[in-house]
Amino acid sequence: GEQIHGFTIKQVTAVPELFLTAVKLSHDSTGARYLHVAREDSNNLFSIQFRTTPMDSTGVPHILEHTVLCGSQKYPCRDPFFKMLNRSLSTFMNAFTASDYTLYPFSTQNPKDFQNLLSVYLDAAFFPCLRQLDFWQEGWRLEHENPADPQTPLVFKGVVFNEMKGAFVNNERIFAQHLQNKILPDHTYGVVSGGDPLCIPDLTWEQLKQFHATHYHPSNSRFFTYGNFPLEQHLKQIHEEALIKFERIESNTDIPKQKLWEKPREHSITCGLDSFAADPSKQTTVSVSYLLTDITDTFETFTLSLLSSLLVDGPNSPFYKALIESGVGTDFSPDVGFNGSTREAYFSVGLQGIAERDIDTVKQIIARTVDEVIAKGFEEDRIEALLHKIEIQLKHQSTSFGLALTSYIASCWNQDGDPVELLKIADKVSRFRQCLKENPTFLQEKVKTYFKDNPHRLTLSMSPEEDYYDKQAKMEAEKLGKKVNALSEEEKTQIFEKGLELIALQSKPQDTSCLPALKVSDIEPKIPFTVLETTLAADEIPVQYCAQPTNGVVYFRAVSSLNTLPEELKPYVPLFCNVITKMGCGALDYREQAQKIELRTGGMSASPHIIPDDSHLDVYEQGVLFSSLCLDRNLPDMMHLWSEIFNNPRFEEEEHFRVLVKKTAQELSNGIPDCGHLYASIRASKNLTPSGELQEMFSGMDQVKLMKRIAEMSDIKPILRKLPRIKKYLLNSDNIRCSVNAAPQQISEASKEVEKFIKGIARSKKERKPVRPHVIEKTSEVKPVGSEMLTGLHITRKLVNDPTFQPCQMKTHFVLPFPVNYIGECIRTVPYTAADYASLRILARLMTAKFLHREVREKGGAYGGGAKLSHNGIFTFYSYRDPNSLATLKTFEKAVEWAKRGEFTQEDIDEAKLAVFAAVDAPIAPSDKGMDHFLYGISDEMKQSHREQLFAVNSDNLVDVSNKYLAVGKSTRGQAVLGPENADITKDPSWVKR
């Protein structure tokens, strides 16, 4: 009942399992709701959430989310949001539009920064300018293809317009969107809240302003703060800067319950062809979805989400056995399992990659599986494994815990559910156990009620159409034609003039003096050093120990070298990594192994590991990284599992192997629309360093194509036979190093287990020669911190060098049936420890903020674009969901010209430094401390000297590195474009088409 700064405290609840205290408040005069979570965590978070319930697919909440961040009463400059990225040490800044709410979160470790960002966010949310030109830039506009030439045709432009066009290139996204729209058709869930590209041009500026007035009001808001900063300061600032200026209103944004159907419905939709599908005749997706319960019933929701996991997660689940292993498709349908983000949750299950004629088969399998589950129930061990997973998730500390919490409670709180109830997970677990104890068929009865006897179920199928993208383009052209034909001559002149006005506005130097900013002097000059201890297990294997407050969890990792692996086996390393923990080991088949991993660990995985050297671009380490975590009490079990995987992995389950291959190929193919710029960048840097080729082989388009080819093979045995051969070279103790992060009192126990593991795995009988003879032994001395006198241990890493390597230029165009492009241009520069590295790093940030953001996103209409310097010394320009191709590459060239002129101010440079330091000083979780040293060989001393180099960068250095490395003709560069057919590229013989 205590009152503070216009707020009244409603309840205070301790949640010991998450080490937090939740304080619920409400604002006296407006009724704004507030939840504060106090926890000993320096990464403090703020978020404000509005319930936004659009009734059409114009994307009004999404375009509003973009436009409120473009200037406000107190901060009238253009785009304060992107400007603040460079004036703050934030660890996170973004905004999200969900189906029924819009959320604006930020986090930072600096109290002054917190106040600055809070001030900007509050003003943006409650007092935005919502200028017409900002709406045109961010939403949609008609503009000449070349805005300076009124003879060029009028086209649709706009950031959200292009973003959504790119979003719906992804077939999984199309399916998931329709699924929600069709199972909850009657209200706001029946529309596309992000905007359907064909409906976006129906939105007017007036409608946008109206939507803000009715939805962005304190009476329709929920505030959330998290961390160790004092609550009182937050309340005072929020009350005085925003809430005091409002009266309470009735916000009519409630979402009614969906009227339940009397009988099931079916629906079919179309999508684009997947050019990377393993089998072109099998590209249909089908799923059956069931409407469940109101998400504000937190225990029922918790029970149903556990039930969903039991039904679909892992190779022991009934739907995995029945659907995935039927061989009918490649992988589960999108949005499989429990979906709790709408007022009533739903469960969905089905298959993708099936033939159209198999739709009925899939429906029959689903119905049969539901019957079997009702009859048989679940093994006790699977339920235990699931509860164990919850326990380990609660204990694992992430650096973005505040962000995870705000996302976790958003949907339920949005429907007026109790967010504090949601946090009491331990209570729910014990109540769940109690229910099972009192009624062993508790879960089976739920399956009967919600699945078997539920008429509100939807069967949705999606099949590709040859000319899907052409049809979309045609509909867009028709829409455009209608809009253009309706224009008077006067309006056409106006559009031309407005286009010029927008360009002029975008190009005008900005006065950002109204915005708050931290100073470079606010950055800590020194980093705290992490204490690491390295010992030799079995007298020769280095093991790094890092004692950390890990909350009862042990993290074990190992890196094993690929130096002796024959070249012809190399392309199969990613596949080997993918399946090695999923094929069974020792006496366990793959199902028993999966069960054991779930019961005793938080996961065990392997991944390819290519690490560029910190001082030579042509030197690198190649290996495989094994990672895992478990509760303290399960360490012996986890290490025993690793021993079995290393010594006796099983490779005989051909059918299961085929299932894993198909699933992997499908996932890679589905990932292209969201990671296009990464694929472009990997390809562009392929010929710039010796490790570039390996990177392309392991994680570029080459890998996508290889997996597609394997998935198409009628006889997969020859591939399966390669795995034991790779095992022979990789899974031994010849060339391995390990690391452990655990609580101080666990270290000695852990070292016994690691010692046992090392002694228990095989050594090669004969000395194996490295395949590439040029191996460089690199020794780093590990000194105990604070005792300079002692000699430390010498750890040797074996790196590879190719003295004959010559970097070469290459331009590649991957032709894909997308309506947008993904572009990468890469330039070979210098390694991490070189003096110029720091200058290039600051320059990349400066170019992004002061040139590329404006040219590529604001003017060009791409969803994203920028420059970055990677750890491997490759300087990359990229763009994402970009309507342009060669024009963007031209812009990258102009960016270099701009940098060479050196027309940046000291303030610009300081802002770039703040942005770089925000990344350098991002919080590190206890599980990841010491990893830079273990994986990359980068010590805290090296980081400190890099830090000092960053502080020292000045204007002359920036101009100097622009001329030295980035100017045309100075360094070797590569370019790649992923995107549609392109006449200009086809005409140019210097481009290779793939």
N, C-alpha and C positions, 0 to 999 in steps of 0.2 A: 503493500500500500504506500510505500515511500514515494514522494514526488521529487523529481529532479528535472530542471530545465523544461518544464512543460510536459514531461512524461510521467506516467505512473507505473511503478513496478507491479506486475501481476503475479509472477511466481519466480522462484529461484530453485533450480534443480541441479543436484550434483549427478554426473554420469561417470562413475569411477572407471568403467572399462575403457573409456576414451580419454581419461585424465582431463575432464573438462567440467565447467559449471555453466549451465544455461540460464540466462536471465530474460524473461519475457516481459515486455513493456507495451504500453499503448500511449499514443499522443492524445492529450486531453482534448484539444480543440478540434483536431481534424479526424481523429480516430485512426491515424496511421499506425500500422503494426510494426513492432521492432523486436528482433531477437539478437541478443548478444551472447556469444560463446567465449567465455574467458578460458584461456589455456596457455600454458608456458610455451609459447611459440612466438618467435620474433617476426615471423613472416605474417604480418597482420593483413586482414582482408576486409573490404567493404563491398556490399552489393546493394543495389536497389532494384526492386522487381515490381512491374506493373502487370495486372491481369489485362491482356489485350486479346479481344475476341472479335476478329474480323468476320464479316459475313459474306465476303467475296474473295476472289483470288487475285486481286490487283496488287497484293504484296504490301498493303498499306502499313502494317506494323513493322515490316522489314525495312521499307524505304524510310519510315519515320525514325527507326533506330539509327540508320545512317545519317539522316539529316539533322537530328538534334545534336549530333557531335560536330556539326559544321559551324558552330558559333552561337553565342548566347548573350543575354543583356550585359552581364558583367565582363564577358570575354568575347567581344564582337568580332575578333579577327577570324579569318577563314580557317576552318578545320582545327580548332583547339585540341581535338583528340590526338591527331597525328603529331601535332606540335609538342604535346606534352610527353610523347614517347621519348623526345630528346631533351626534356627539361626535368627529368625525374629519374630516380633509381628504381622504378617500379619493377617488381618481379613478375607482374602480370597486369595487362590492361586489355579489355575487350568488351564486346557487347554481343548478346545472343537473342535471336528471335525464335521462340518455340511455338508450338501450335496455339498455346493459349496464354503465354506470358512473354514479356521481354525483360531481359536481365542485364544489368550493367555492373560487372565486377572489376575491382582492381586490387592488387596487393603490393605491399612494400615493407621493407624492414626499417625504414627511416621515419621517425615521428613527424618531422617537418614536412616531408614528402607526402605523408598520409593526409595532413591537413590541406596541402596544396591540391592534391588530386581530388579530395572530397569536395573542395570548393568548386573545382571545375565540373565534376560529375553532377553535383546538386544543381548548379546553374544550367547545365545542359539539359537535364531532365525536366526541370520545372519552368525555366525561362529561356527556351531556345529562340533564336531569331526566325528559323524556318523560312529563310529567304527563297524567293522563286528560283533564282539561278542555282542555289544549292540543291533544290528539289530536282531541277533539270539535270544537274551533274550527277547526282547520286541515284535518282530514280530513273526517269526516261525523258528523252527529248527527240524532236525531229531536228535534223541538222544535215547540212550538205556533207557528202562524203569527204570532200575537202572543204572545210568551213570557210576558207578564203576565196573559194570559187563557186559562185552561185549557179554556174552551168553544170556542176556535178550533181548527181541525183540526191534526193533527200533520203536519209536512212534513219532507223532508230538507233539512238546511242544512250548510254547511261550505265553506271557501275552495277546497280542491282539487276538491271535488264540483262547485262552480260553475265553476271554472276549466276543468275538462275538458268540462263541458257546453258552455261557450263555444268551446272548442278544436275540438270536432267539429261546430260550425256550418259550419266551413270545409270545403267539399267536397274541396279539394285535400289537406287534412289527413287526411280519411277515406280517400282513395285511397292516399296514401303509407303510412298505417298498415297498411292491409290488404295492400298490396304486400309490405312487409317480413314481416308475419305469415305470408303464404302462400308466399313463396319460401324462407323459412327456418323451416319449421313445427315442427321437432322439439324445440326447447329454449326458452331464454329469449326468443329473437326471435319466438316464436309468440304472445307475449302483449303487452298494452298496458302498457308500464312506467309511463306517466303515470297510468294508471287509466282504465277504462271506466266512465262514470257508472252503468251498471247493475250493475257488479260492486263498485264502491267500498263500498257499504253491507254487503258481506260481510266486510270487514276488521275484526278485533277489536283492541283495545288490546294484548292479550297477544301477538298475532302481530307487531304493530309492534315491541314490545320485543325479541322473539325475533330478528327480522330484523336489528335493530341489533347484538345480541350476536354474531351469526355473521358479519356483513359489515363492520361498522365497527371493524376491529381493525388495528393496525399491520402485522401479517403480510399483510394484504390491502390495503395502502395504497401510494400513490405520492405522494411530495412533490415539488413543483416550485418553485424560486425563480428570479427573473430580475431583472437590473438591476445597479446599481453599488454597492449596499450590501454590506459584507463578509459573506462566507458564514459565517465562524466564529460570528458572533453568532447567526445563524439556527439553526445546528446546536445550539448550546448551549441556546437557549431551547426548541427542539422536544424535545430529549433530556430536559431537566430538567422541563418542564411536562407532558409527555405520555408519551413513549416509555419512560422509566425505570420506569413503573408497570405495564408489561406483560411477559409471557413470550411466546415464539414459539408460534404454533399452526399446525396444518395448515389453511389456508383452502381449503375445497373449493368454490371458486367457478369452477373452470375451465369453459370452454364447449367442449363437444365439437364436432368438425367435423360439419357437416350431412351426413347420408347422402344420396348422390347418387341422383337419380331415374333410372329406366331409360327413361321416356318423358315427354314434355312434359305439363303440366297446364293446365287452364283453370278460371277461376273468375269468377263474376259477383256483384256487390254492388249495393246501392241507396243513394241519398242524397237530400237535399232538393232541391226545385226552386230554380233560381237566378232570382230575380225580375228580374235585370238582364241575363239572357242575351240576346244579339242575336236569336237565333232559337229560340223556345220548343220547336220540334220537334227541335232539334239540341242536346241537352244530354248526350249520352253521351260517356264517356271510355273509351279502350281503350289498353292498352300491352302490349308483349311484353318480358319481362325475362329476363336470362341470368345464372346464377350464375357468378362468375369465380374468382379465386384467393384464397388465404389472405393477408390484409393484412400479415402479418409478413414476407412475401417482398417487401421494400421496392422492389427494382428492377422486378420484374414488375408490382407495383401502380402504380409510377410510369409504366411503359410503357402499361399499360391505361388509366390516367387520361388520358394524352396521346392515346391512340387514341380514347377516348370524346369528347374535345374535337374531334378531327378529324372525327368522325362526325356530331356534332350542333350544333357552335357556328357561328353566323353563316350568312349567305345562300349561302356557297360550299360548305357541308358537304353531303354526299350526302343525309342524312336531311332537312335543311331543304328541299333542292330537291324530293325525292321526296314528302315528307309535307306540309310547310307550304304549299308552292306548288301542291299538288294541288287546293286549294280545298275539300277534303273536311271540314276542321275549322277551328278558330280558332287553336289554339296547340298546342305540344307538351303531352303529358300531364304531370301533376305528377311530380317526382323524375326528370325526364329526365336521361340521361347516367350518369355514374359515381357510385356510392354506396359510399364506403369506410368507413362507420362501424360495420359489423358484422364479425364474425370473417372471414367470406368476403365479399368485395365483390360487388356485382352491377351490371349495366348495364341501363338501362331505356329504351325508346323507344316513343312512341305519340302519339296525338292526343286533344285534348279538343274539345268543341263539334261532335261529329259526330252524324249520324242513326244510330239503332240498326241500321238495315239495312246501314250501311257498315262494320260491324265486320270482316267478312271482307275487304273491299277493303283496309282498313288493314293487316291481317295479310299479305295478298299483297304489298302495296307494300314492307313491311318485309323480307320474305323475298327479294324481287327485288333490293332495294337491297343487302342483304348479298352476294348473288351478284355484283352489279356491282362492289362494292368489292374483292372477292377477285380479280376479273378485272383491274380497272384500277389499283387502288392510289390513292395521293394525290399531288397535284402537289407538287414540291419547295418551291415558294413558300409553300404552306399550312403545311408543316412548319416552315419558317424563321419564318413569322409567329408560330407557336405558341411556338417557342423564344425568339423576341424578347419575347413577352408574359411569359415566365418571367423573363427578364433584367430587364425593367422593373419587375416585381413585386418582385424582390429588391432593386432599388435604391430604390424608392419608400419613404420613411420614414413610418410611421404613428405616432401617439402611443400606440396600444394594441398595440405589437409583442409585449409579453409575453403579453397575453391571446390574441393570434393564435397565438403559439407553443404555449401550453398546450392550446388547442383543436385545433391541427394534429397534435400528437403523441398526444393522449389515447387515441384508438381503438387505434392500433397498440401503444402501451405497455401498454394495458389487456390485450392478448392476449399480453403478454410479448415483444413485438417490441422492437427496439433503437431508442430514440427518437433517439439521436445519428446513426445511419445516415440517418434521415429528414431531418435538418437538412443533410446534405451534398448539397445540390441540384446544385452545379456538377459533382460527380463523376457524378451520375446523367445529367446532360445530355450530358457527354462520352462516357459509356458508351453512351448512346442513339444518339448520332451514329455511334459506332464500329460498333454493331450494324447500322445502316442501310447503312453503307459496305461492311461485309463481306457483307451479304445484303440487296440492294435490295428483296426481297419479304418482309422481316422482319415488317412490319405486316400484310400480307395474310395471312400464315400464322397470325398471332394471331387475325385475324378468322375464319379457317376453323376453328381449334381451339375458340375460345370462343363463337362465334355459330352458324356453319353446322353443326358436328358436335356441338353440346352438347345432350344430351337434358334437362338440368336447366334448362328454361325454362318460364316461366309467362305465360299470357295472362290478363290481368285486365281485366274490363270493368265499368263503373259507369254505371247509368242512374237518373234521378230518379224518385221516386214522388210522386204528387199529395199523399198524406197521410202522407209520411215523418215529419214532426215530430209529427203527431197520434199515429202509431204509437209513436214514441219516448216521448211523454208517457204513452200508455196503458200501455206496459211499465213505465215508472217508477211509475205509479199502482198497477199490480198488485204490484210489488215492495214498495211502501209499504204497501199493504193487507195483504200477507202479514206484514210486520214488525209492523204495528200490531195485527193480530188475534191475534198470538202473545203479546201483552203481558197480564200479569195486572193487576188494578186497582192492586195495590201498585206494580208497575213503572211504571204510568202516572203515579201520584203522584210517584214518584221522578224521572221524566223532567221533570215540571213543576218540581220543586224544583231539579233540576240546571240546568235552563234559567235559573231565577232566579239560581242561584249563579254561573253563567257570566257573566250580565249584570252582576251585582254585582262580580265579579272584573274584568271589562273596564272598569267605570266607576271602580274604586278608584284613587285617586292612587298613582302608582308611586314606589317608592324606588329610584332608579337609582344611588345613591351607590357601589354595589359596582363599577360599570363604570368603566374608565379613560376619560379624556377629554383632548383638547387644550384649550388656553385660547385666547381671542380674541387674547391677546398672542403666541400662536405663529404668527399670520398675518402675513405680510410687509406692513409698512405701505405700501411703495411698489412699483409695478410697474417692471420694466425696460422702457425705451422701445425700440421697434423702429426701426432706421434705414431711412427710405424716401427715395427720390429720385424726384422727378417732373419729367419734361421734356415738351416739346411736340414731337410728331412731325409732320412736314410743316407745321411752323409753327403748328398749331392743335389737334392732337389730343393730349389729355393722356395720358401713359403713366407709370404708377407702377412703379418698379423696386425690388425688395427683394432684396438679396444675402443668400443663405442657404446653409448647408451641405446642398445638396440631393442630393449624392451622384451627380452626373452626369446629373441630370434637369432639364429646363426645364418650368415651368408657365406657360401663357399663358391669359389670360382677357380677355374684352371684354364691355362692356355697351352695348347699342344701345337707344335710346329708342323707345317706342311712341307718343309724343305726337301724331304726325301720322297715325296709323293710323285710318281710318274706323271708327266704332262697330260697323257690322254685321260687320266682319271680326274683331273682338276675340275672340269665343268660340272662334275657330279657332286662336288663337295657340298653345295647348298642343299641338295636333295638328301645327301647322307645326314647332314645336320638336322634336317627337318624330321627324319624318320628314326634316328638312332635311339631316341628315348621312347619310341612308340611301337616298336616291333617285338617287344618281349626280351627277356634276358634270363640266363641261368635256367632255373626250373619254372620260371613264370612265362606264361604266354602273354600276348599283348594286352588281353583284358585284365589278367591278374596284375600285370605290371602297372597298368593305368590305375587300378584300384589302390595298389600299394603306394604309388606316387601321391595320389589324392589323400590317402589316410595319414601318410607320414611326412609329407613335404608341402611346401607352398609352390611347388613346380620345379621341374628340371628341364633345362633346354640347352641346345648347342647352336652356335651361329658362326659363320665365317668371320674371320678377324684379319683385316688388312690394315696395318698401321704404318703410316709414312714415318720416316725418320725425322727427328727434330732439327737436324743440321744438314741433311743431303736430300735433294729432291729425288735422286735416282736410287735411293736405298729404302728398303721397307721390310717389315716383318710380316710373314704370312702364317696364319695358323687358324685354329678353331678355338672359340671361347666356350667353355662349359659353365653354366650358371645355375645356382639353385639356392633355396632357402628352406629352413625348417625351424620348428620350435626347439629350444634347447634339449628337451627330453627325447627328441627323435633323431638327434644327430647320428648315433650309431647306425640306425636304420637307413638314413639317407646315404651315409658313406658306403654302407654295404651295397645299396642299390647302384651307386656309381661303380663300385668294384665289379659288380656283375655285368653292368653295361660295357665296361672296358674289357673285361676278360671273356665274357660269354654272351655277346649280343646274339639275338636270333634273327636269321634272315630267311626262314623257310616259308613264312606265311605269304604266299604270292598274292592271294586275293586281297588280303588286308593292305599289302603294299600298293596294289593297284588303286584301292580306295584312297589312300593317302596321296598318291600321285595326282589323281583326278581332282581331289580337293585343293591341292597346292596350285595346280594349273589354273583352276577356276578363280582362286583368290588372287593370283597374280594378274589375271586378265581383268577382274573386277576393279583392281587397284589402279589401273592406268589413268582413268579420268581424274582421280584425286592426286596422283603423284606425277603427272605428266612432266612438270618442270624438272623433277628430280631425274627422271629417265633421260630427258633432254640434256641435262648438265652432265650426267655420267657419260653419255655418248660423246658429248663435246670435249670432255677431258680425256677420252680414251687413249689418244696418241700423244699425250703431253708428258706423261711419266711412265716408268715401267709398271708401277702399281695400277695405273689407269686401266690397263688392259684386263688385269685381274678383277678390278672393280666392275667393269662392264660384263665380264664373264659370270661373276657371282651375283650381281644385283642390277644389271642393266637390261635392256631390251633383249640382249642375247639370251639371258637366263629365261625370260618370259617365253621366247620362241622355243628354246630347248625343252622346257617343261610341257609346252603345248605338243611338241613332237612326241615326247615320251608318252603323254596321255593318249595319243592317237594310236600307239603301237598295238597290234593285235597280240603280239607275243612280247611280254614285258620281261621275260627271264634274263635276256642278255644284260639288261640294266641292273636287275636284282643281283646278278653275279658280280657286278662291280663293287657292291657294298663291302663284302668280306675283304676284298683286296684293299679298299681304302682303309678299312679297320686295321689291317696289318701294319700300315705305315703310320697311322694316327693314334690309335688307342694303346699306347705303351708309355713307359716312363723315360724313353730316350731323351726327349727334348720337351720337358714340360715344366711349368711353374704354377704354384697355387697361391690363393689368397683367402684369408678368413677375416670377416668382420663380425665381432661378437662382443657381448658384455665382458668387462674385465675379468669377472670371476669365472667365465666360461673358457677363457683362452687355453688354460692348461689341459682341460678336458678335450678341447677341440684339437690341440696339437697331437694328442695321443691318437685320436681318430684319423687325422690326416696322415700321420706316420704309418698307421696300419694300412691305410688305403694305398700309399705309395709303395710300401713293401709288398703289397698284395698284387699289384698290377705287373704285367709282363714287361721284361726288357727284351730288346731284339737280341737274337742269338749272335748274328754277325753284324759287324759294323756296317751301317748303311751309308752310302755316299749321297750327299745332296745332289739333286737332279741338276741344278744350276751350280756350277763349281764355285761361283763367286760368292762365298759366304763371308760376311764380316762379323767378327765377334765384337760386340760392343759391351764394355764393362761399365757398370755404374756402381759407385761405392755407396752403401747405405750406412750412414752414420747415425748412431743413437742421438736424438735431439738433445742439445745442451751439454753433451760430453765430447768436446772437440778432440780431446786427447786420445780417446780410444780409436783404434782403427776399426772401421766398419767392415761389413761383409762385402765381398765383391760379387755382384750378380751379373752373369753374362747372358745377353740375349743374342741369338744368332739371326742376323739380318741378311737380306739378299740384295745383291747389287748386279746390275747388268751393264758392264763397261761399254758394250757395243751399242747401247741404246741411243737412238737419235729421235728427238721429238719431231713430229710432223703435223702440218695443217690438215684439217679434214672438215668438210661440211656435209652433214647428213640430213635428209628429209625423210622421216617415217610417215608414210601416208596412212592416215587413220580416218574413219568416217565420222569425225567430230565436227561440229560447227565452230569450234574455237581452237586456237593454237597454244602450244606450250613451247617456250623458247629458252635455250641455254647457249651462252657464249662463254668459253673458258680460256683463261690466259695463264701461262706458266710463269710464276714469279719467284718468290724466295721461301725457304723453310722457316719454321717457327722461331729459331734462335737468331736469325739474321737481323741486323739492325733495321732494315727497311720493312720488316714484317709488321711491326707496330704501326708504322705510318700507313701502310696499305690497308690495315684493318680499320683505322680511323677513317681513311678515305672512302672505303666501301660504305660505311655508315653515312658519311657526309653526302656522298653521291645519291644514296637512296633517299635521304630525307629532303635534300635541297634541290634535287634535279629529277631523279627517276620517278619518284612518287607522283610528281606533278605531270611529267611528260607521258609516262606509261599508263598510270591509272586515271588521273583526272582528265587529261586531254585524250589519251588513246583509248580509254574505256576498258582496259584490262582489269581483271579483279585484283591482280597483284603484280608487283614487279620490284626489282631492286638489284643491289650488288652485294656480294659477300665474299669474304676471304676464308677459305677452308684451311684446316689444320695441315693439309698436305701441300700448302703453298700454291694452290690453284685459286685464281681470282675469277669469280663467276658473276656474270650478268644473267638475270632470268626474268621471264614473265610468265603469268599464270592465267589461264582462261582468257586469252588475248584475241580480240577480233582481228588484229594486224599480225603480219609476219615480217617481211623484209623491212617494213617501215620501222618496226621495233628494233631490228638490228642496226638500222641507221641511227636510231635514238641512242643506242649504246655507244656508237661512235661519237655522237654529239656530246655525250656525257663526259667522254675523255677530253674532248676539246674544251669543254667547260672547266674541267678540273685543271687543265694545263694553264688556263688564263688566271687561275688563282684568285677569282673575284669573291672569295669568302671572307667573312669577318672573323674576328677573334671569338665573337659570340657563337658563330656557326661551328667553329672548331670545338669550343667548350661543350656545346650541345652534343656533338658527335661523341665526344669523350664520355659524357654522362651516359649516353645510350650504350656505348661499348662496355663501360664499367658495370652497368646494370646487368649485362650478360655475364661478364667476368666474375662478378660477385653474387651471382644467383645462388640461393641457399643450396647446400648439399646435404642429402639425407645421410643418417648414420650408416646406412647400408652401402653408400657409395663413397664414403671418405677413403682417401688413399687410392682410389681407382685410377686417377690420372697417372700416378706413379706406377701402379701395377700393370696397366694396359699399355700406356704410351711411353713409359720411361720418363715422364715429366715430373721433376721434383718440385717441392715448394720453393726452393732457391731459384729454380728456373722461372717459376711463376712470378716470384717477386721481381726478378730482373726484367721480365716482360712488362710487368706493371709499371716499373720505373720508366721503361722505354715509352709506354703509352702516355704517361704524364708529360713526357718531354716533347712529344710531337708538336711541331709548329708549322706555320703556313708554308715556309720554304720547303720543308721536308715533303709536304703534300704535293706541291707543284713538281718537286724533284722526282718523286716516285711515279707520278703520272707520266712524265716525259720518259723516264728510264724504262718502265715496264709496259705501260698501257698504251702508249702511242703506237699507231699503226706501223708495222714493220720492225718493232723493237723485240717483241717476244712471240714465241709460237702460240697460236690460238686455234681453237676448234669451235665449230658452231653446229647446233642441231635444232631442228624444228619437228615437233610432233603435231600433226594437224591435217586438215583436208587437202585435197588436190589443189595445186597452186601453179597457175600458168607461168608466173614470173620465175619461180624456182625451176620449173621444168625447162624453161628457155635457157637457163644459165648452166653451162656445162661443168662449172666448178662444183656443183652440188651432186651428191650421190643419193639416188632415190632408193628407199628400202621398202 
